[in-house]
Amino acid sequence: MHSELTVEELAALMKKAAGVVVDPHDLANRVDTPFAGFGLDSLGLLGIVGELENQHGRSLPTDAERCKTPRDFLDLVNSTLTTGA
């Protein structure tokens, strides 16, 4: 299993944890669009953080739930997962 979170996986998590359906290609093309532009609120993002923590068996930084865009979220999560922090 690879440790980096992809845009496709983030799109799947948005659907699973927050009920927000977004096309992965659309998400990839709009990674700097605020999550609100996709219909994802802070509670939904918190659900995604919880799901990722369960999948990887480790805590993510508290900043993860405050990320405003998919790019910010992916950068933070991937830097955490790849460093083993």
C-alpha positions as CSV (number, residue, x, y, z in Angstrom):
1,M,0.0,0.0,0.0
2,H,1.4,3.4,-1.0
3,S,1.4,6.1,1.7
4,E,0.6,9.2,-0.4
5,L,-3.0,10.3,-0.7
6,T,-4.1,10.9,-4.3
7,V,-6.7,13.3,-5.6
8,E,-8.8,10.2,-6.6
9,E,-8.6,8.9,-3.0
10,L,-9.6,12.3,-1.6
11,A,-12.6,12.4,-3.9
12,A,-13.6,8.9,-2.7
13,L,-13.1,10.0,0.9
14,M,-15.3,13.1,0.3
15,K,-18.1,10.8,-0.8
16,K,-17.6,8.2,1.9
17,A,-17.0,10.4,5.0
18,A,-19.0,13.5,4.0
19,G,-21.5,12.4,1.4
20,V,-20.0,15.0,-1.1
21,V,-19.8,13.6,-4.6
22,V,-17.1,15.2,-6.7
23,D,-15.5,14.0,-10.0
24,P,-11.8,13.2,-9.4
25,H,-10.9,15.0,-12.6
26,D,-12.8,18.1,-11.6
27,L,-11.1,18.0,-8.2
28,A,-7.7,17.6,-9.8
29,N,-8.4,20.6,-12.1
30,R,-9.7,22.7,-9.2
31,V,-7.2,21.8,-6.3
32,D,-7.0,25.5,-5.3
33,T,-10.7,25.9,-5.0
34,P,-11.9,26.1,-1.4
35,F,-13.5,23.0,-0.1
36,A,-16.7,25.0,0.3
37,G,-16.8,25.3,-3.5
38,F,-17.3,21.5,-3.7
39,G,-19.9,21.6,-0.9
40,L,-17.6,20.3,1.8
41,D,-17.8,22.0,5.2
42,S,-15.5,21.8,8.2
43,L,-17.5,18.9,9.7
44,G,-17.1,16.9,6.5
45,L,-13.4,17.6,6.4
46,L,-13.2,16.4,10.0
47,G,-14.8,13.2,8.9
48,I,-12.2,12.7,6.2
49,V,-9.4,13.3,8.7
50,G,-10.9,10.7,11.0
51,E,-11.2,8.2,8.2
52,L,-7.6,8.7,7.2
53,E,-6.4,8.4,10.8
54,N,-8.3,5.1,11.0
55,Q,-6.9,3.8,7.7
56,H,-3.3,4.7,8.5
57,G,-3.3,4.1,12.3
58,R,-1.9,7.4,13.2
59,S,-3.0,10.9,14.0
60,L,-2.8,13.7,11.5
61,P,-1.8,17.2,12.5
62,T,-4.6,19.3,14.0
63,D,-4.1,21.7,11.1
64,A,-5.5,19.1,8.7
65,E,-9.1,19.9,9.6
66,R,-8.5,23.6,9.0
67,C,-7.1,23.2,5.4
68,K,-9.1,25.4,3.0
69,T,-8.3,23.7,-0.3
70,P,-7.7,20.2,-1.6
71,R,-4.1,21.2,-2.5
72,D,-3.4,22.4,1.1
73,F,-5.0,19.2,2.5
74,L,-3.1,16.8,0.2
75,D,0.2,18.6,0.9
76,L,-0.2,18.5,4.6
77,V,-1.5,14.9,4.7
78,N,1.2,13.6,2.3
79,S,4.0,15.3,4.1
80,T,2.8,13.7,7.4
81,L,2.3,10.2,5.9
82,T,5.6,10.1,4.0
83,T,7.7,11.3,6.9
84,G,6.2,8.8,9.2
85,A,5.3,11.5,11.7
